[in-house]
């Protein structure tokens, strides 16, 4: 493989500087948390995926909300939340049903609530990434097809039994990806979120998938991948992170003792692509601008992590 050294070094710089911003916020320091004008102006995801706002909401409100759920309900709750990926949609459903479980799941009733929200101009999907929207189950409305998808997975096929029996993340990925409306990127996100729960215990370092943004970042970072696949490149970054931070004199402060995982290294490529649109605009891709400016949120997040990580919460 042949690296584009300037961009390759930017990958590690970005990962470290974005993580520094995270820690400064937690420690109560005042903005700006960085001298980097691009990071000051634009919105970028955290170096650790789990620290992003939606992942934290998932952990605190869907997985660890103080109630006990059986494993099939847990997987159902996670998939339902992630198909919409929007906190307000989850809360809308909670407001209308006693709880979100397979027992309370009724396609017509759920659809009515969501349709009513849409008719009042309320967005029910997060636009952070676009989920498939074809009419796979014959409905005109995107949300009706997603509700039908959940019904097929859990009530018709009872595929949650296979997911719970899967020995690896890749096996779980292949089960979920076999369904309509779920592509490679979405399936990888879903198995990652399922693995945050105690329902499964898959190893994180055995499997990854390069999403569309990650592919753009890899292309900017490497002139030639040689015989390596995009997933090989992601694994290379995962395996060499400590030596690269050391080489560049970067002090990367981990979450607990967790190095960046494959999912994090994949995500950082996506954020690198965005960063380069401003830092190195001559590196062309099919995206030329960063969509979202950074807007500070007033609320303070109490960061929590999956029980299996044995990592302390952060405030």
Secondary structure, 3 states (H helix, E strand, C coil): CEECHHHHHHHHHHHHHHHHHHHHHHCCCCCCCCCCHHHHHECCCCCCHHHCHHHHHHHHHHHCCCCCCCHHHHHHHHHHHHHHCCHHHHHHHHHHCCCCCCCCCCHHHHHHHHHHHHHCCCCCCCCCCCCCCCCCCCCCCHHHHHHHHHHHHHHHCCCHHHHHHCCCHHHHHHHHHCCCCCCHHHHHHHHHHHCCCCCCCCCHHHCCCCCHHHHHHHHHHEEECCCCCHHHHHHHHHHHHHHHHHHCCCCCCCECCECCCHHHHHHHHHHHHHHHHHHCCCCCCCCCCCCCECCCCCCCCCECCCHHHCCCCEC
